Amino acid sequence: MADTGVIPTLRDEKDYSFDEKTPSRTNSLVDETLERHDKVEAVGGVLIDTDDIGQVFDSPRLIDLGEDGKERPIETSSDYAVRLVSLDDDPTLRIFTLRLWFLGLGLSCFGAVLGQIFYFRPQTIVVSSLFLQIISFILGKVMEVVIPGPSPTAFIRTRDNVIWRFLNHGPFNLKEHVSITIMSSTASASSLAISIFASQDLYYNIRVNPGVGIFTLIASQLIGYGLAGLLRPFLVYPTFAMYPQIMPQVQLYDTLHRGQEAVMQKKRMKFFWIMFIGIFVWEWFPEYIAPTLTGISIFCLADRKSPWVTRIFGGANNNEGLGALALCFDWAYVGSGGGTIGSLFTPLSTMLSLYAGCAVCMIAFCAAYATNTWNAQSFPFLSQLLYYENGTQYDQLSILNPDLTLNNTLLEQQGLPWYAASYLLYKVSRTIYIGAAVTHFFLWHWPTFSEIIKNYRTKECDDPHYQKMKIYKEVSNWYYVLLFVVCAALAIGLSYAAKSGLPAWALIIALIFAAFFAPIIGTLNATVGYAPLVQNLMQMLGGALVPGRPVANMYFTLYGENPVTQALLLLQDLKTGQYTKIPPRVTFTVQVCGTIIGGILNYVIMTIVLNAQRPTLLDVQGTNIWSGQQVQAYNSDAVAWGALGKPLYATGTRYGVCQFLVIRRLRYIDFSFQFVPYMLLVGLLVPIPLWLLHKKWPKFGFNFVFTPILVAELGLLSVGINSSVFSTLLVSLFSQYYLRKYHATWFRKYNFLLSAALDGGTMIMIFVSTFAVNGGSGTAHPFPHWALNPTPGEVNIDYCKALNT
């Protein structure tokens, strides 16, 4: 069976994470260890050498060794839980300190501003939690030293009384640090509601009342927290919910706060800062001085005049090409870009499934364009806009009444709009994914979920970290239920106040669907580190329930998708808190505070950017700094599904039927079948063959093919800068296969820390350059043109022929 980095299914684990209150089941490795060693005890159902607790990064321990006496690779969720994360905890550490509130609130404001700026970047980049983690650590240590107090580290020592102890009670500790990072990262997440307000401003010339806008942002974010709270027993407490994407962050906390006197920790700290500073310096080249390094294509350098070379091998510019075999030297795109899919921490099985879909994506895009399917050659190869048949941008206001409902008479005059073929295929892939995710969940994960539900009151989670957390008070389920109900009521009222056209009954249906998909998508996110959006389904459903209303469709999508996204974020933060021993009530409190701050500042910054960059945001390609691609895509979908769902996608219409042309005996033969809406049903069938094959041949590795991920990425390259695809795959193979398998000790000690250093240094550089030279402060200072920064014109920055100028 292929070595793919992590056991993907819950039933394949040897310890199921839930057992009797007195754990009795052990895995075979620990049984063998116990025969050789007697200084081993059960900690939450996992047997651990008592001398090893907390010493995760010193010499290999008993639990790290295989039968041959050498360190074994990190493979299972239990490995993640006890071999990569410390079990140490100090319940006496103070959390709600002056430092927490000062830095937490300050960095929340900072993260909200930066996150909203990144929303208007040509490639989708979010503010990395690692970036905020590093900044908060530096500032926390400064406050520890500079502010007078009884702390032994303070530069000015004072008497030990209430006032001074409040100002600076002691060293900046792990729990303060984690809480600050959670609060600020929550604030930095741009809400889907921003896409609605930006679309209304750019394309409908409507500005929502600031009060309505801000409270809509806050309510739409907090609804998901109610869902997350009810899913904690399934997607936070158990061992199988390991969240590989948070490992770099958790390991960095350990490095910065635990065992500072240990030689190995000093080495890891030095390694981190060397990599951090190195990538900060390097990123000035691909991001500013030499942007050609974002994507070097040998094929484009060999042929600068071929449109097909650009479409296939280009990708350094936004919406340029597919980036096949291009080499990218910009870690903002090769790493994780601050996101949840990273080349150094995402399990290889996830990455291979993703890139298998990506390979099919390249073939499908080129085939559709070459055969002029859906009139593809009349439009840009990659674009998220709507077009007239002649290739000019579609005037969507010309088919709407003053109340933004569809006018059928005007529609007959203007004609139906067209998509670029690549963007339509993206929509198809995300439709298939939704069906595949549902079937995948019930085939692979439902047996374990049902067992947890059945034994919820009689059996206790035996995860070692959960057991250590039992000394802290939990947030009652009733608080989560109350939060959900209150925010749902607010959402209904605000929807009417915004004149969205979405009736209350439709909004409630959207919330019901969100509640259904939260555990399904959440399970993928918790086990393999991947969680595609359900946006396409919500747009489709909204178009069917409330036809002819594009703005109503936007709001339906907001309340059908955003609660799922927010639930996943809170679950992820709660797991981080479990790994680092943060009381659940603290995690919940800082999450809510960050959400409120983010809602206010996201709206303010959005308004500033729209006023300053309106022409660029309306342009198809934009610039390498500013782009409206996310707003364009969201608005196009709302018009297509909300106003034109029936004429565009109904059976027998343009996108309701697909015609493929194949050559057989030198003749063209048409094959037609129902298309976009029915791909949801196709998706329901996709996981079944591989599941049956795994049942027949369980050791062959079919369980490592994640069909929802594979089909979701059949349209991966429809937008953005794509030159990093090949480089990311190479880095993933090197890290998650070669290092993990053949250098297991180095992988355990340094791999995730390296990811933290590279992502953190990159994000800080992007922040500095955005305001210093790229126009974030109002005035841009472009670098002079030279060989690796060519003058715009006939060629793009990777020397491919420019097609979208």
N, C-alpha and C positions, 0 to 999 in steps of 0.2 A: 504494500500500500504506500502511496506517495506520502512523503514527509511534508506536510503543509502548514505546520506552525501551531495549530490549535485544534483540539477535538471540537467539531462544530455542533453536534447534537447533544441534547440533554441526556438522552438515554445511554449514550456511549460513555458517560462519566462513571467512574468506579465508586465515587461518593456522591450521592444525590443531593446533598446540601440540606435535606430535611430528614430528620430521623427522630427516634425516641429521645426523651429528655436525658436519658442516660445512654450516650452513644456506645454502640457495640460493634458497628460495622467498620472494618478497616480495609484499606487497599493492600494488594499483594506486596507492593514495594515496602510499605511500612511493616508488614508482617515479617518480611525477611530481615529488615533492619532490627526489629525487636528481638529476633532470635539471637542477634549478635551483640546487642547493646541493651542494658537494663535501665539506663537513665533516660527514659522516654515517657512522656505522659500525654494524655489526650487533652487537647485544647480545642473545645468546640467541635469535637468529632474528628479532628485531624491530629494524628500523632506527630509530635515534634520533640526534638531533643531540647530539654529544658535549658541547656547552656547556649542554645542557638537562637533563642527568642530575641529579636531585635538586632542580631548580628548578620543581617541579610547580605552585606557586601564584603564581609571578611572572607577568610579562606572557605572553601566548599564545606558544607555541613553534611550530616548524615542524610538529610532529606534531599540533598543535591546530587548524591552519588547514585550511579547505576550499579548493576550487578557486576560490572567489570571494574568497579572501584574508581571510575572516572566520572566527571560531572556529566549528567545527562541533559539533553536539551529541554528548554521550556516548551511544554506541549499541551498540558491540560489546564482547565480552569483552576484546579487545585494548585498547580505550579505557580500560576499567576498570583494566587491568594497568599501563599505561605513562602514562596521562594523569591518573589520580587517585592513584597511589601512587608514592612516591619509590623509586629504585633505589639510593640511597646505602647504604653499609654501612661500619662501622668494626669489623673483627674484633678489635681490641685492647680493646674495652670489657669491663669485668669484669661478671659476671652473678651468680655465687654469692657475694654479699656479706652482711654483717650486716644491711643494710637489707632485702635480699630475704627472708631467713628471718624476721626480726622482723615485718615488715609482711605478708609472705605468710601466715605462720601466724596472725597476729592477725586479719587481714581474712578469712581462711578461716573462723575461728570466728565472726566477726561475720556473714559472708555466710550461713553455715549456719543460724544462729539466725534471721536475717531471712527467708531463703527458706522456712523451715518455718512462720513466722508468715503469710507471704503465701499459703501453701498453703490456709489456712483463711479467706481473704478471699472475699467474694461473687463477685468477678470474678477469673478466673485471671490472676494477675500473678506474674512471676518477678523475681528480683533482677537488675536490668540490669547487664551487664558495664560499661556506660558509667558507671554509678553507682560501681562499685568502682574503675574506672579513674580517676575524678576524685578520690575519697577517697585512693587510694594515691599519686597525684601530689602532693596537698597534704601528706600526711604524709611522703612521701619528701623533698620540698624542705625541710620543717621539720627532719628528721634531718640533712640535708646542712648546714644552717646551725648547728644547736644542738650537735651532737656534736663535741667537739674532734677535730682530726685535721690531717693535712698538706693537706687539701683547700683550695684557694684561696678557697672560699666559706664555710669554717667561721668562726664568730664568734670562736672561740679557736683560733689556729694552734699546732701542735705540731711536734716533730721528725718527720722522715720515717723512721720505723722500722716494723717488722712489726706491732707492736701498734696503733699509731695508724693505720697504713694499713688495717688490718682494720676498725677502728671507723669510719673516715670517709676513704676513699681519694680521693674526688673528687666532682664533681657527680653528682647523681641522674640516671642515664642511661636511654636508651630501652629497653635490653634488660632492665635491672632492672625497669622499670615494666611492660613487657609480661608478664614472667614472674610478677610479683606478681598482676597482674590475672587471668591464666589460672588460677593456683592458687586464688585466692579465688572466682572465678566457678564453677569446678568444684565447690567445696565447697558453694556456695549452691544448686545444682540439687537439688531434692527428688526422691528416688528414687520410682519406682512402688511399691516395697515398702512405703512409708509408707501407701499406700492400703490395703494388705492388713492391716497391723497396726492401723490406725485402724478399719477395718471390723470386725475381730475384737473389738476392745475395745468399740465402740459398739453393735454389733448381735448379737454372740455371747457377750459378757461373758467373753472370753478374752484374756489378756495373754501375749504371747510372752516367753520368757526373754530378758532384755536382751542377753546374749551372743549367742544365736542370732539375735536381731533385728539387732544391729549388724553381725555378720559377713555376714548375708544382704544387708544394704544394700550393704556394700562389694563382696562377690563379684558381685552382680547388676549393679553399676555397671562394674566392671573387665572383665567379659566382653566388653562392646562394644568396648573398646580393642583387644582382640586382632583383632576384625574390621576395625577402622579401619586398623590398621597394614598389613594386606594390601591395602587399597584405595588406598593413597597414590599409586601410579602413575596411577590413573584419576581420583581426586577431590581431589588436592592439587597435584601437580606441574604439570598442564597449564594453559594459559591459559584454556580454556573454563570451568574450575571457578573461577569468580570470586567466589562468595558475596557478593552485593550487600548482605546484611544486616550484614556486618562493615565496610563502608566508613565509616560514621560513626566507628567506633572507630579504624580505621587512620588516618583523616585527623586525628583528634584527637591521636594519638601524634605525627604529623608536626608538627602545630602546636605542641605542647608541647616538642618536643625538637630540631627541625631548624631551622636558619637563623634563630636568634632575632635576629640582627642585621639581618635583611632587613626593610624597611619593610612589605612585604605580610604577613609573618608577624606582625608587631606588630599590624597592623590586624585580622588574623584572631583573634589572641589576645584583643584588646579586645572584638571582636564576640562571641566565645564567652562571656566572663565577663558581659557585659551581658545576654545572653539567659539565661544560667544563673541569675543573681540575679533577673532579672525573673520567670521562670517559678516559681522557688522562692517568691517573695512571692505571686504570683497563685494558686498551687495551694491556698493556705490557704482561699480562698473556696469553690471547688466541693467541696473535700474536707472542710471543717469548718464554715466560717461560713455559707455559702449553698449547701447541697447541691442545691438546685433547678437550679443551673447545670450539674449533671451531665446534665440532659436537659430542655430547654425545648420543650414541645409546644404549639403554638397550638391544636391540636384538643382537647387535654385542658383547656386553660384555657377553651375555649368550651363544653365539655360535660363536667362533672365527675361525671356520674351514669351514663354509658353504659359497660357492661362491654366492648362492642365497641371503643369508642374507646380504652379502656385496652389491650386486647389488640393492637390494630393500631398505635397511636401512642405508647403508653406504653413505658417502658424504662429509667427512671432508677433504679428499684428492682430488686433481684435477682429473676429469674423473674417479671417484671411483664408485659412485652409485647414487641413486635417493633421498636419505636423508629422506625417509618416517618416520615421527614421531620422528626424531632426534631433540635434543635440542641444539641450537647454542647460545653461549654467547659472540660472537664476533660482535660488532655493525657494523663493516665494511661490514658485510654481512646481518645482521638483519635489519639495518637501510636502508640507500639508497646507501651505498658504494660510495657516492659522485655523484650518478646518479639522474635520474629524477623520478624513482619509489621509494618512501619512505614509510615506514610503518606508519609514524606519520603525513604525509601530503597528501598522495594520497587518494582521496575519496574512501569510502568503496565499492561503486558500481563498481569502476574500479578494486579494489583488488579482490572482489569476482568473477568477470568475469575472471580475470587472474588466480585465483587459481582453478576455475572450470576446465579451460583448463589444468592446471597443474595436476589435479587428473586424467583426461583422459590420459594425457601424460604418467603417471606412468603405467597405465594399458596397454596402447598400446606398450610401450617399452618392458615390461615383456612378453606380448603375442607374439610379433614378435620374441623375442629371444628364448622363450620356444618352439615355433613351427618351429624354424630354418628358418623363412621366410627370403628370400634373403641370404641364407647361413650364417645367423647371428652368429651362434655358432663358426664359424671359425675365428672370429675377436673379438677384445675387445668389451665389452658391450657398452662403451662410447668412441668414438674416432672420430677425424675429418680428419684422413688420408685416403689414398687410399691403397688398398691391392690386392695382388694376391689371387687366390682362396684358396691357402694353408695357408693364414694368415700372410705371410711376407709382409713387406712394398713394395709398388709398385714403381718401378724405372721409373719415368715419363720421364726422359731424353732419355730413351732407345727407345721411340716411336716417338721422334721428330727429324726433320731435323736440321741442323746447324742454320737455320734462325727461329727456334722454331715453325715451322708449322708441322702438323701431317704427319707422314710417314705411309701409310696404310700397306705397306709390313712389317715394323717393328711391327706394331700393331698386325698383324696376328701372328707373332712369339711370342710376349709377352702375348697376350690375353687381354681382357677388364679388367679394374680394378673393384674392389668392394668397396662399402661403408659399414661401420658399419650400422646395421639396424636403430639404434637410430638416427644417423645423417641423414639418408635418410628421416625418419619421421619428423625430424626437417625441412628439406627442403620442405616436403609436407605441413606442417602446415603454413610455411611462404608464400607458393604459394596460399593456400586457403585464407589467410589473405588479400592478395592484392585485390582479387576479392571482398571479404566481405567489405573491406574498401571503395571501389568505390560505391557499392550499398548502404552501410550505409550512406555515405555522401549525395547521391542524394535523399534517402528516408527521412532522418531526417533533413538535414541541407540546402539543395538546396533552398527551399522556402525563407528562410531568406537571403541567398546570392543573390538570384535573386532580392529580394526587395531592397537590398542595391545598387545593380548595377543600377536598374531602377531609383532609387531616389537619385543617388549619387550627382547630381548637384543641386537638389532642396531641399533636406532635409539634416539636419546636425546631426551628432552624438551627443546625449545628455548625454553621459557618464560624470559623474561629474569630473573625473580626466582629461578627454579630454578637457572639457570646461576650466579647470584651465590652461591647456597647450597652449591655443590659443594665449597667449602673446608671445610665442617663435616662431621664424622662423622655418619653416619646410625645409627638404631637398627636392628639386624638384624631381619629378618623372623622369625628363630627366637625372639627375645624376645617378639614379639607372639603367636606360636603357643604358646609355653610359658605365657604369661599366660592365654590363652584356656583351655588344657587344665587348668591348676591351678584356675582359678576355676570351671570347669564341674564339676570333681570336688568342690570345696567346695560348690557349689550343690546337688549331689545329696545329699551328707551332711547339709547344713543343712535341706534339705527334709524329710528323714526325721526329723531332730531336732525340727523344728517340728510334726511330726505333721500335715503338710499333706494327706496322702492322695494325693499325686502320685507315681506310680511313676517310677523312674529312666528307663525307656524313653520315657515321655511327655515328660519334661524334655528328653531328648536330641532328640526330634522338634521340640520348641519351638525349640531352638537351631539346628537345621537350617533351619527356616523363617526365623529371624532372619538367618542368613547369606545366605539367598536374597534377602530384601527389602532388606538394607543397601545394595547398589549401586543398586537401583531407586529407593528413596526418596532415597538420597544424591545421585543425579544431579539430581533435581528441586531438592533443597536447594541444590546447588552452582551451578545455572544460573539458576533463577528465584526462589530465596529462599523456597521453600515446602516444608514437609515434614509433611503430616498423619500421624497415628499409624496403626499397623496393629492397634490394640487390638481392634477389633471382630472382625476375622478370627481373632485368637488366641483370643478368648472362644468364638467359634463352633466352632473346631477343637477346643479343649479340652473343650467340652461334648460333642462327638462321640466323642472318644477316652476321656475319663474321665467318663462320665455320672453324674448323681446326686450330685456332690460339689462344692458351691460354693467351698469353700476351696481345693480342688485346682485348680479353674478359675482362681482368682486367681493361684496360683503358676505355672500354665502360661502365663497371660498375661504375668506378670512376666518370664519367661525367653524368651518369644517376641517381646515388644515392647521391653523396656528395653534389650537389647543393640543394637537398631537405633538407638534414641534416643541412647545413649551413643556409638555409633560416629560418628554425625553430629556430635556435640559435639566429639569429638577431632579429626575431620577439619577442622572449622571452625577449631579452635585451631591445628592444624598449618598451615592456610592463612594464618592471622593471623601465625604465626611465619615463614612464607615471605615474606610481604609486608614484615615488619619485621626480617627476617634474624636470627631467634632460632635457635640450633643445635637440631636436632630432638631431641637427647638431653635438652636442658634442658626443652623443651616436654613431653616424655613424663614426666620426673621430677616437674615441678610438678603435672602432671595427676594422677598417682597420689597424691601427697601431699595434694592438695585433696580427692580422693575419700575417702581414709581419714578425714580430719578431718570431712568432711561426713557420712559414715555414722554417726559417733559422736554428733555434736551434733543431727542430724536426729531421731534416736530420742529423745534427751533432751527436746528442745523439744516434740515430738509428745505425749509423755506429760504434760508440764505443761499444754499447751493442752487436751487431752482432759479432764483433771481439772477445769480451771477453767471450761470453756465447754460442758460436755456437753449441757445442755438446748438451747442455741442451735444446736449442731451437729446435733442430731436434728430440729430444726424445718425445715419445708419451705422457708420464705422466709428464715429467719435474720434477721440485721440488716444494716445497711450496712457494718458493720465485721467481723463474724464470720459464717461460713457453712460448713456441712458439705456443700455441693453436690458437691464432687469425690468425697468419701467415699460420699455417697448414690448417686451415679451408678455408681461402681465396684462397690459392693455389690449394687445392683439388677441390674447386668449379670451379676455372678457367680452370683446366685441364678437369674436367668432362663435363662442359658446352662448353668451348671454343674449345677444341680439340676433345672431344668424345661425343658431344651433340647428334648427330644423332645415332651412334651405341648404346649409352646407353639409350636414352630417346625416341627415335622414336617409333611409334606405333608398337607393337608386339615384342619389344626388352626387355631386362632384366628389366629395370625400366620403360618401357612403359606399362607393364602389371603387375597387382598384382594378386596373387593367395592366397586366404584364404581357410584354411581347417577348416571345422566345423564338429562336430560329430552329426550324425543323425542315429538313429537305429544302433549304433556301426559301422557305415561305414563312411569313409572320402569322402566328396564330394568337388570338386574344383569349386570355383566361380572366374572367371577372368573378369577384366574390365580394360579399359585404365586408366593409373594412373598419374604419376607425372605431365606431362604438362597439363593434363586436369583438375587438381585440381583448376586451376585458374577459370575455368567455374563453377565448383562446388561452389567456394567461392562467385561468383556473386549471387547465389541463397540463401545462408545461412541467410542473414538478413531478407528476405521477410516474412517468417512465423511469426517471433516475431513482425514485424511491423504490420502485419494484425491482430494479436492477440491484440496488443495495440490499434488499431483502434476499435476493437470490444469491448474490456474491458479496457478502458483507465485508470481505477483506480487500476488495478491489479498489476502493476509494471513491465510489460514486457519492458517498455522503459529504465529500469535500467540494462538490460542485454546487454552488449556491445559485439556483435558478433565478430567484428574484433579482439578485445582483446582476447576473449575466444579461437578462432581458432588459433590465432598467437602463443599462449602458449601451444599448443598441443605438441610442441617439445622443450619446455623451458629447460628441464633438460638434454639436449644432451651434455652439456659441462660445465666444471668448478666445483666449490665447491657448492654442493647442500644441505648441512646440515642445511641451514638457512630457508628453505621453510616453515616448520611448525611453527617455532618461529616467523617469519615475519607475518604470518597470525594471530597468537595470539595477537601480538602487535597491528596490524591493527584493529582487532575487539575491543580491549580494548580502543584504542584512538578514532577511527572514528565512533564507535557505542556507547560504554558505556560513555566515557567522553563527547563526543559531545552532546549526548542526555540528559544525567542525570547530568552533571556538566558543563553546557553551559558557565558559566562565567569563570571557570578555563580554559576551552578549549580555549576560545577567548583570554585570557590573557597569557597563558603559553604553550599551546600545540606546536605551531609552533616554539616558542622560544626554547623549549626543543629539538626539532629536530635540530635546528641550533647549539645548544651547543654540542649535542652528535655527530653530523656529523663533526663539526669543530674540536673538541678535538680528534676524531678518526683519521682524516686525518693528523693532525699535528703529532700524535704519529707514524703513518705509515711512514711519511716523515723522522722523526728522526731515527726510527729503521732501515729504508732502508739503510741509510748511516752510521749509527753507528755500527750496528751488522749484517746486512743481506747482505753485500757484494756490496752495491751500490757504495761504494768508492773504490772497488777493492778487499778487503779482508773481508771474512765473519767470524763472531765469533759466531758459534752456541752455544745455551744453552746446558749444560750437560743433558744427557738423564736421565729421571726418570719416575715415574709412569704416569704423564700427558704429557710426551714427550718421548714416547717409541722409542727404537732403530729400525730403518728401517729394514725390513726383511720379516718375515712371516705375520706380521700384519701392518696395517696402523696406523695413529696417533689416530684414534677412536677405535682401537682394532678390526676392521673388517679384515677379511682375505685379504691379499694383492693379487691382481689379475694381475696387469700390470707391475710387476717387471721383 
